[in-house]
Structure formats: structure tokens, C-alpha cells
């Protein structure tokens, strides 16, 4: 990934985290900031997953919808893990 692609993924992930928080309201153990970080992680997850499955070409990042899906997946996993503590 180029630096520009990484920055784009971070920006898309930021907004994906906001949308994921809106779609999955509730109390998160670390609040709003961790949701944004999880959104960025979701964008990177879906970019990696999409490239591995052939949905995206090498160097191509996940779109906004893919980033939101990735953010929701990571948010669900995070809530399952953090909820057990």
C-alpha cells in the first residue's frame, strides 16, 4: 500500500467508525474514541480481506461500504471480548 492509500483508508475508517457507532448504539467499554479506532481497523481489515478474496486489486482500498462492514465486524468482536471482562 502506498502512503496515500494508507491515509485514505484511515480517513474512510474514521467515518466508517462513526457510521458503525450509529448503526450499533450502546455502551462501549472505552467509548467513542475506541469506536473510531475500531472503524479504522475495520477499513484495513476489509481492504486486506477484499484483496485476499480478489474483490480489490493490489493497492486498491476498500470502499466506504466495505469499511463500514469491517468496522461493524470488529466492533461486534470487541464487544464480545470486552463484555466478558
Residue pairs with C-beta under 8 A, 6 or more apart in sequence:
1 9
1 47
1 59
1 61
2 59
5 59
5 60
5 61
8 61
9 40
9 43
9 44
9 47
9 61
9 62
9 67
10 40
10 43
12 43
12 61
12 62
12 63
12 64
12 67
13 36
13 39
13 40
13 41
13 42
13 43
13 44
13 67
13 71
14 36
14 39
14 40
15 39
15 64
15 67
16 39
16 40
16 42
16 43
16 64
16 67
16 68
16 70
16 71
17 35
17 36
17 37
17 38
17 39
17 40
17 42
17 71
18 35
18 36
18 39
19 39
19 68
19 71
20 35
20 38
20 39
20 42
20 68
20 71
20 72
20 75
21 28
21 32
21 35
21 39
21 75
23 68
23 72
24 72
24 75
24 76
26 79
28 34
28 35
28 75
28 78
28 79
28 82
29 82
29 83
29 85
30 82
34 78
35 75
38 71
38 74
38 75
38 78
39 67
39 68
39 71
39 74
39 75
41 70
41 71
41 74
42 67
42 68
42 69
42 70
42 71
42 72
42 73
42 74
42 75
43 61
43 62
43 66
43 67
43 70
43 71
44 70
45 70
45 73
45 74
46 62
46 66
46 67
46 69
46 70
47 56
47 60
47 61
47 62
47 66
47 67
47 70
49 70
50 56
50 62
50 66
51 57
51 58
51 60
55 66
56 62
62 70
